[in-house]
Structure formats: structure tokens, C-alpha cells
Amino acid sequence: MVHGQSYVVYAVWLFLLATAGFAAYEHNYSMMFIALGTLAASTAPAFLADRLHIRIPVGFYAGIVLFLFGTLFLGEAFDFYERFTWWDIVMHGASAMGFGLMGVIFALTLFEGDKYAAPAWAISIIAFSFALAIGTLWEVFEFAMDWFFDLNMQKSGLIDTMGDLIVDTIGAAVGALAGFAYLKGRDRWGLPGMIAEFVRRNRGMFSKARPPE
């Protein structure tokens, strides 16, 4: 459900609603569409999780909302990708790191949360590969859009693509290392702590996970 979120999430949603309303008043329908689209995209994970009976930790969900706000709203409505050369790097790195964490969680579900069913390095490699595969597929998507619809998603072509993949690799490694730290019991704070909280909140998916001591 959308209730029970952090104040950061509510602040983003309120800002998007206010922006959409002001844009409609000013007949700026492009801005209104982007604001409402970002709002819909940022609330969709909550409704999907509710349908699938998955409880997303507050901090984890706040990260999702901030990423969508940064890439969809700030990136498109305020043209951050063109105004700040580092914005694309930040967004790619954040997404790759997030997919790395998701890869760890996905791998853990295969073993029902049992930390000892597979070596920590093996689960980390699965998570790293998962995140990097998502990043690679996105670059393929950008290439297809440019090729078939004459867009400019890849900007400078090969340099842009390789830069994105390098950042994706670093972000995926950070997410995978967070998973490694979690599997080694270093899960009291930071990204490993977010994985631990996800496991605690979804015991049905991780029935073999040991309860915290």
C-alpha cells in the first residue's frame, strides 16, 4: 500500500501533484503529463507489491521513488541530462546498484533465504550478472530506438554507451558487494542492512532464513 512511507516519499508525491496542478493551470500539458507519469510510475511498485504480498522496506521504497523522480521528472522536465553532464552517470550508477541489490534478493529467494545453501561469492556473482544484464539490455533498447525511430538516446554513440556500461559495472559491483557483506553477517547498516530488512519483512519468501539473534 502507499501508506506508511517515509516523509521523503510523501514530499515527492506532493510536489508532483502540485506541479501537475500548476502546469494544468498554465496550460503546460507537457509538464503536467511528465509530472503525472512520474507520480504513476512511483506509486506503481507499492500497488504491485501489495498484489504480490511483498513488503518493501521504507528506505528501499524511498530509493525507488527518488530514482524515478530524478530520471523521469528532473531528467525530462528540467532537462538535467543535458544541463549536468554527471546526471546520467549518477542515474546509471544508482539503477545498477539497485538492480544489484535486487539480484541478491532474487538469488536468495531461490534458496528460500538460506545463507549457507550457496557460497556468498556465488550469490554475489549472480547479483552482479543480473544487474549488468539489465544495464546491457537498456543499451540495446537505446540503440534500437535510435536506429528505428531516429532518436538520440545514445547521444555520442559508442562513447556514451561504453561510459554507461562502465558506470553500470561499478554500480552492479557495489550492489553485489553489499549482498556479500549481508551474507557474511555484516548487515546492521547501509545497503546490507536494507537487504536484511527486506528478508525480515518477507519471511514467507525466505522461510529458511535464520531469525536475528
QUIURHU-V671137 format. One record per helix or strand of 2 or more residues. SS is the DSSP state (H for helix, E for strand). FROM is the first residue (numbers start at 1). LEN is the number of residues. If there is no record, write none. Layout:
ss/from/len
SS/FROM/LEN
SS/FROM/LEN
//
This chain:
ss/from/len
H/7/19
H/29/23
H/58/20
H/80/4
H/87/24
H/120/30
H/158/26
H/190/12
//
